[in-house]
């Protein structure tokens, strides 16, 4: 496993629920999360793979800029879970899809992670069809495993 792959494996997503008046600002190389009734929490940007937040979370502009410049995608979701805002940025050295795939396949459990992502994307498409085409929900509840696809 190369250095880029091991760094990618250590990064985790951050999920933020803004029901309690959550504020996010930058403090040095970390994000500081402030919420009513709880202690301030710090998350180093180098440890974050992406950030998911609902529309009730307040971000300082500096947080959006630093996430974009460091390649940490930030998604703000509406109450139905649909994407309202997506901050992508340049991502530094990992702009090329080939580089990202090489780094990803260097992670020991990449096949399991890919399978989970693939099934989630199938379910997302099925859910979109259910919502937009008024397809009967019970028919889209189970997404079959794609033909010829096997877990490693």
C-alpha positions as CSV (number, residue, x, y, z in Angstrom):
1,X,0.0,0.0,0.0
2,X,1.5,3.3,-1.0
3,X,1.4,6.5,1.1
4,X,-1.5,8.0,-0.8
5,X,-3.6,4.8,-0.3
6,X,-2.9,4.7,3.4
7,X,-3.9,8.3,3.8
8,X,-7.1,7.7,2.0
9,X,-7.9,4.7,4.2
10,X,-7.5,6.8,7.4
11,X,-10.0,9.4,6.2
12,X,-13.6,9.2,7.4
13,X,-16.8,11.0,6.5
14,X,-18.3,13.5,8.9
15,X,-22.1,13.7,9.4
16,X,-23.6,16.9,10.9
17,X,-27.2,17.3,12.1
18,X,-28.1,20.9,12.4
19,X,-31.2,20.5,14.6
20,X,-29.5,22.0,17.6
21,X,-28.2,25.3,16.0
22,X,-24.9,23.9,14.9
23,X,-22.0,26.3,13.8
24,X,-18.9,25.2,11.9
25,X,-15.8,27.3,11.7
26,X,-12.1,26.8,11.0
27,X,-9.6,26.8,13.8
28,X,-6.1,26.2,12.4
29,X,-5.9,22.9,10.5
30,X,-9.2,21.7,12.1
31,X,-12.9,22.3,11.9
32,X,-14.6,23.3,15.1
33,X,-18.2,22.2,15.6
34,X,-20.2,24.2,18.1
35,X,-23.7,23.1,19.2
36,X,-26.0,24.1,22.0
37,X,-25.7,21.9,25.0
38,X,-22.5,20.1,24.1
39,X,-18.8,20.8,24.2
40,X,-17.0,22.1,21.2
41,X,-15.6,19.3,19.0
42,X,-12.6,19.5,16.7
43,X,-12.0,17.5,13.5
44,X,-8.7,17.7,11.7
45,X,-9.3,18.3,8.0
46,X,-6.6,15.8,7.0
47,X,-8.8,13.0,8.6
48,X,-12.0,13.9,6.8
49,X,-13.0,12.2,3.5
50,X,-16.1,14.3,3.0
51,X,-18.7,16.2,5.0
52,X,-22.5,15.6,5.0
53,X,-24.7,18.3,6.7
54,X,-28.3,19.1,6.8
55,X,-29.5,22.6,5.9
56,X,-29.7,23.7,9.6
57,X,-25.9,23.7,9.9
58,X,-24.2,27.1,9.6
59,X,-20.8,27.2,7.9
60,X,-18.4,30.1,7.9
61,X,-17.2,31.0,4.4
62,X,-13.6,30.1,5.4
63,X,-14.8,26.5,6.0
64,X,-16.2,26.2,2.5
65,X,-13.0,27.6,1.0
66,X,-10.6,25.3,3.0
67,X,-12.7,22.2,2.2
68,X,-12.6,23.0,-1.5
69,X,-8.9,23.7,-1.5
70,X,-8.1,20.5,0.4
71,X,-10.3,18.3,-1.7
72,X,-12.8,17.5,1.1
73,X,-16.3,17.5,-0.6
74,X,-19.0,19.1,1.4
75,X,-22.7,18.3,0.8
76,X,-25.6,20.2,2.3
77,X,-28.8,18.2,2.2
78,X,-32.4,19.2,2.4
79,X,-35.0,17.7,4.7
80,X,-35.7,14.9,2.2
81,X,-32.0,14.0,2.0
82,X,-31.6,15.5,-1.5
83,X,-28.4,17.5,-2.2
84,X,-28.9,21.3,-2.0
85,X,-25.3,22.4,-2.1
86,X,-22.1,20.6,-3.2
87,X,-18.7,22.0,-2.7
88,X,-16.0,20.1,-4.5
89,X,-13.0,22.2,-5.2
90,X,-9.8,21.2,-6.9
91,X,-8.7,18.6,-4.5
92,X,-5.0,19.3,-4.8
93,X,-3.2,16.4,-6.4
94,X,-6.1,14.0,-6.7
95,X,-7.9,15.7,-9.6
96,X,-7.3,12.9,-12.0
97,X,-9.8,10.0,-11.9
98,X,-7.0,7.5,-12.6
99,X,-5.0,8.7,-9.6
100,X,-8.1,8.4,-7.4
101,X,-8.8,4.9,-8.6
102,X,-5.2,3.8,-8.1
103,X,-5.2,5.2,-4.5
104,X,-8.5,3.5,-3.8
105,X,-7.5,0.1,-5.1
106,X,-4.4,0.3,-2.8
107,X,-6.7,0.1,0.2
108,X,-6.8,-3.6,1.5
109,X,-10.6,-3.8,1.6
110,X,-11.3,-1.7,-1.5
111,X,-13.5,-4.4,-3.1
112,X,-15.8,-4.5,-0.1
113,X,-16.0,-0.7,0.0
114,X,-16.7,-0.6,-3.7
115,X,-19.5,-3.2,-3.4
116,X,-21.2,-1.2,-0.6
117,X,-20.9,2.0,-2.7
118,X,-22.3,0.2,-5.8
119,X,-25.3,-1.2,-3.9
120,X,-26.0,2.2,-2.3
121,X,-26.0,3.9,-5.8
122,X,-28.4,1.3,-7.1
123,X,-30.7,1.9,-4.1
124,X,-30.4,5.7,-4.7
125,X,-31.5,5.3,-8.3
126,X,-34.4,3.0,-7.3
127,X,-35.4,5.6,-4.6
128,X,-35.3,8.4,-7.2
129,X,-37.5,6.4,-9.5
130,X,-40.0,5.7,-6.7
131,X,-40.2,9.4,-5.9
132,X,-40.3,10.9,-9.4
133,X,-42.3,8.2,-11.3
134,X,-44.6,7.3,-8.5
135,X,-43.5,3.7,-8.9
136,X,-44.9,1.3,-6.3
137,X,-42.5,1.4,-3.3
138,X,-42.7,-2.3,-2.6
139,X,-41.3,-3.1,-6.1
140,X,-38.2,-1.0,-5.6
141,X,-37.5,-2.0,-2.0
142,X,-34.8,-4.7,-2.8
143,X,-32.0,-4.0,-5.2
144,X,-30.7,-7.3,-6.7
145,X,-26.9,-7.9,-6.9
146,X,-25.7,-7.1,-10.4
147,X,-25.1,-10.1,-12.7
148,X,-21.5,-11.2,-12.7
149,X,-20.6,-9.1,-9.7
150,X,-18.9,-11.0,-6.9
151,X,-17.5,-9.7,-3.6
152,X,-13.7,-10.3,-3.3
